[in-house]
Amino acid sequence: MLAPKIVAERPIDALLQAAGRVVLGKEREIRLALACLLARGHLLIEDIPGVGKTTLAHALARLLGLRFSRIQFTSDLLPADITGVSLFDRENNAFRFLPGPIFAQVVLADEINRATPKTQSALLEAMEERQVTAEGETRALPDPFFVIATQNPAHQIGTFPLPESQLDRFLLRLELGYPDRAAERALFTAGSQREEAERLHPLLTADELPRLQSEVAAIHAAPALIDYLQALVEATRRDAAYRHGLSPRAGLALLAAGRAWAWLDGRNMVLPDDLQAVLPAVACHRLRSAQGGGHARAEDIAALIRTVPIP
């Protein structure tokens, strides 16, 4: 039996609709991106250039009323270009720290895999601890703090693979893909949606978002649901197709994303359907093939789901 609905109409529903009018034909991907933020996670979007990755990041930041910063990752980008530097202030005869673009509420790390691994690693502490250590001093990042990273397919020229430790910092990984025929025709008729994203008005405030995140974290997960979660995680560890299975941290990520998916659907408890809906986005970038070394595909996860019975 389905759990009761929490509410009938919420501002978050209007936000999803507004984002859908900018990023056309990608309602599920928008919902996953918002679920990632509500679960206090970070988002990785991997796809070819020109399918709306940056537009989605802009749209979410504006609709949520969050301070937005964009970092263009290139091969010559340095860690200090992200975290900030200390400059000598002659007037006060002292060094003064100039915060880098990481000190924003939504940070778009655009084409993250075009930077060297050393520069990519500048994000590790920020994403895990929500703080930055620079010039020997640790500084807290804003709350909320959300990284949306885009990356080009690994086969493209001038890209560096993200290390496993970096990939694991991303709660969800998405692929936007090409729009369907109707959405693409609407895009050709209306023109570029980047300007449309700039005209969006906030439908939530930065003060409201932590409250919503707390509501999501409180969504009930029954013991039977935890049994199913554990069975899914253990199935990846037994599967010889992968080098290694999902870690306990990945299991926590799956539960957090499942809670956010249930909350977006207006329910006060997590169902197995919620875990199944978010599992590909949680697991694909964390599982590598034992043969070729490539990441798992959505169809691999769908096959895995079919093998694990629901309690």
C-alpha positions in Angstrom: 0.0 0.0 0.0 1.3 3.4 -0.9 2.3 5.8 1.8 0.1 8.9 2.3 0.9 12.1 0.6 2.5 14.9 2.6 1.0 17.9 0.8 -1.0 18.6 -2.3 0.7 21.7 -3.8 4.2 23.0 -3.0 6.5 25.7 -4.3 8.9 22.9 -5.3 6.4 21.7 -7.9 6.3 25.1 -9.5 10.1 25.1 -9.5 10.3 21.8 -11.3 7.8 23.2 -13.9 9.8 26.4 -14.4 13.0 24.5 -14.9 11.3 22.2 -17.4 10.3 25.3 -19.5 14.0 26.1 -19.8 15.6 22.7 -20.1 13.2 21.2 -22.6 12.2 17.5 -22.5 14.3 16.6 -19.5 11.8 16.4 -16.7 13.3 13.3 -15.1 16.9 14.6 -15.2 15.7 18.0 -13.7 14.0 16.0 -10.9 17.1 14.0 -10.3 19.3 17.1 -10.1 16.9 18.7 -7.6 16.8 15.5 -5.6 20.6 15.6 -5.4 20.5 19.1 -3.9 17.8 18.3 -1.5 19.9 15.3 -0.3 22.8 17.7 0.3 24.8 16.0 -2.4 26.9 17.2 -5.4 26.0 16.5 -9.1 28.1 15.3 -12.0 26.6 15.8 -15.5 28.5 14.0 -18.3 27.6 14.6 -21.9 28.7 16.1 -25.1 28.8 19.9 -25.4 25.6 21.7 -26.3 22.9 19.6 -24.7 22.0 22.0 -21.8 24.3 21.1 -18.9 25.3 24.7 -18.1 21.8 26.0 -18.7 20.4 23.4 -16.1 22.9 24.6 -13.5 22.0 28.3 -14.1 18.3 27.6 -14.0 18.5 25.7 -10.6 20.6 28.4 -9.0 18.3 31.2 -10.0 15.1 29.4 -9.1 16.5 28.5 -5.7 17.7 32.0 -5.0 21.3 30.9 -4.5 24.6 32.7 -5.2 26.1 31.2 -8.3 29.7 30.9 -9.4 31.1 29.3 -12.6 34.6 28.0 -12.9 35.8 27.1 -16.4 38.3 24.2 -15.9 41.2 24.3 -18.3 44.6 22.5 -18.4 46.4 25.6 -17.0 44.0 26.2 -14.1 45.7 26.2 -10.7 44.2 25.1 -7.3 44.6 28.7 -6.0 42.3 29.9 -8.9 39.6 27.9 -7.2 40.2 28.3 -3.5 41.6 31.8 -3.4 44.9 33.5 -2.6 46.4 35.9 0.0 47.7 39.2 -1.2 49.8 41.7 0.7 47.8 44.8 1.7 50.4 47.6 1.9 47.9 49.9 3.5 47.3 47.6 6.5 50.8 46.0 6.3 49.3 42.5 6.4 48.2 39.8 4.1 44.5 39.7 3.1 42.8 36.6 1.8 40.8 37.0 -1.5 38.2 34.2 -1.6 38.1 32.2 -4.9 35.0 31.3 -6.8 34.5 28.2 -4.7 32.9 30.5 -2.0 29.4 30.4 -3.5 26.3 28.5 -2.8 26.1 26.8 -6.2 29.4 26.3 -8.0 29.4 25.2 -11.6 32.7 23.3 -12.3 32.4 23.5 -16.1 34.3 20.8 -18.0 36.0 19.6 -14.9 37.9 16.9 -16.7 39.8 19.4 -18.8 41.9 20.3 -15.7 44.8 18.3 -14.3 44.2 15.9 -11.5 46.1 18.2 -9.1 43.6 21.0 -9.8 40.6 18.7 -9.7 41.8 17.7 -6.2 41.2 21.3 -5.0 37.5 20.4 -4.8 37.9 17.3 -2.6 38.0 19.0 0.7 35.3 21.5 -0.3 32.9 18.8 -1.4 33.4 16.4 1.5 34.0 18.8 4.4 32.3 21.9 3.0 35.4 23.9 3.9 38.6 25.1 2.3 42.1 25.1 3.7 44.3 27.7 2.1 47.4 29.6 3.3 47.3 27.4 6.4 43.9 28.5 7.5 40.6 26.6 7.2 37.5 28.6 6.1 33.9 27.4 6.1 32.0 27.5 2.8 28.4 28.9 2.5 25.4 26.8 3.6 23.9 25.5 1.4 26.8 24.5 -0.8 26.3 22.6 -4.0 28.7 21.6 -6.7 27.4 20.9 -10.2 30.3 19.6 -12.4 30.0 19.0 -16.1 32.4 16.8 -17.9 32.9 15.8 -21.5 33.1 12.2 -22.6 36.5 10.7 -21.7 37.3 9.9 -25.4 37.3 13.6 -26.3 40.7 15.3 -26.8 42.2 17.2 -23.9 40.4 15.4 -21.0 41.8 13.9 -17.8 39.9 11.0 -16.1 38.5 11.9 -12.7 40.1 9.8 -9.9 37.9 7.4 -8.0 38.1 9.6 -4.9 36.7 12.6 -6.8 33.9 10.6 -8.5 32.8 9.2 -5.1 32.2 12.8 -3.9 29.3 13.1 -6.4 26.0 11.8 -5.0 24.5 11.5 -8.5 25.8 11.4 -12.1 23.5 12.2 -15.0 23.6 12.2 -18.8 21.2 14.7 -20.4 21.4 13.2 -23.9 19.7 14.6 -27.0 16.2 16.1 -26.6 13.3 14.2 -28.2 12.0 15.4 -31.5 9.2 17.6 -30.0 11.5 19.2 -27.4 14.2 19.9 -30.0 11.6 21.5 -32.4 10.4 23.7 -29.6 14.1 24.7 -28.9 14.7 25.5 -32.6 11.5 27.6 -32.6 12.3 29.5 -29.4 16.0 29.8 -29.8 18.7 29.5 -27.1 17.4 28.9 -23.6 20.4 30.4 -21.9 18.8 33.9 -22.0 15.5 32.3 -20.7 17.4 30.9 -17.7 18.8 34.4 -16.9 15.2 35.8 -16.7 14.1 33.2 -14.1 13.0 34.6 -10.7 13.6 32.8 -7.4 10.8 30.5 -6.3 12.6 29.6 -3.0 15.1 31.4 -0.9 18.4 30.2 0.4 16.9 30.4 4.0 14.1 27.9 3.0 16.4 25.4 1.4 18.0 24.1 4.6 14.5 23.5 6.1 13.5 21.5 3.0 16.8 19.5 3.3 16.0 18.7 6.9 12.5 17.5 5.9 14.1 15.2 3.3 16.5 13.8 5.8 13.6 13.0 8.1 11.7 10.9 5.6 11.0 7.5 7.1 12.9 4.4 5.9 11.3 1.2 7.3 13.5 -1.8 8.4 12.2 -3.7 5.4 13.4 -0.9 3.1 16.8 -0.9 4.8 16.9 -4.7 4.1 16.3 -4.0 0.4 18.9 -1.3 0.3 21.4 -3.7 1.9 20.5 -6.4 -0.6 21.1 -4.1 -3.5 24.5 -3.0 -2.2 25.5 -6.6 -1.5 24.4 -7.7 -4.9 27.0 -5.4 -6.5 29.7 -6.9 -4.4 28.9 -10.4 -5.4 28.6 -9.6 -9.1 31.8 -10.7 -10.9 31.1 -8.2 -13.6 32.5 -5.4 -11.4 36.0 -4.8 -10.0 34.4 -4.0 -6.7 30.9 -3.3 -5.3 29.3 -0.3 -3.8 30.8 1.0 -0.5 28.9 1.8 2.7 29.1 5.4 1.7 27.5 4.6 -1.6 24.7 2.9 0.3 24.2 6.0 2.4 24.1 8.1 -0.8 21.5 5.7 -2.3 19.3 6.1 0.8 19.7 9.9 0.8 18.7 10.1 -2.8 15.8 7.8 -2.3 14.5 10.0 0.5 14.7 13.0 -1.7 12.9 11.2 -4.5 10.1 10.2 -2.1 9.8 13.7 -0.8 9.5 15.1 -4.3 6.7 12.7 -4.9 4.9 14.0 -1.8 5.4 10.9 0.4 6.6 10.7 4.0 8.4 7.3 3.6 10.8 5.7 1.1 9.5 2.9 -1.1 11.6 0.3 -3.1 10.5 2.2 -6.2 12.4 5.2 -5.0 15.6 3.4 -4.6 15.2 1.8 -8.0 14.5 5.2 -9.6 17.8 6.8 -8.3 20.0 3.7 -8.3 21.5 4.2 -11.8 22.4 7.8 -11.1 24.0 6.8 -7.8 25.8 3.6 -8.9 26.9 3.9 -12.5 29.9 6.2 -11.8 30.9 4.1 -8.8 31.0 0.7 -10.5 33.7 -0.3 -13.0 33.6 -3.3 -15.3 36.0 -6.0 -14.3 36.8 -6.5 -18.0 37.2 -3.2 -19.9 37.3 -0.9 -16.9 34.5 1.3 -18.1 31.7 2.5 -15.8 28.5 0.6 -15.4 25.6 1.5 -17.7 21.9 2.1 -16.8 20.9 -1.2 -18.5 23.4 -3.0 -16.2 21.8 -1.5 -13.1 18.3 -2.4 -14.5 19.5 -6.0 -14.8 20.8 -5.9 -11.3 17.5 -4.6 -10.0 15.7 -7.5 -11.6 17.9 -10.0 -9.7 17.2 -8.6 -6.2 13.8 -9.5 -4.8 11.9 -6.9 -2.8 11.3 -8.0 0.8 
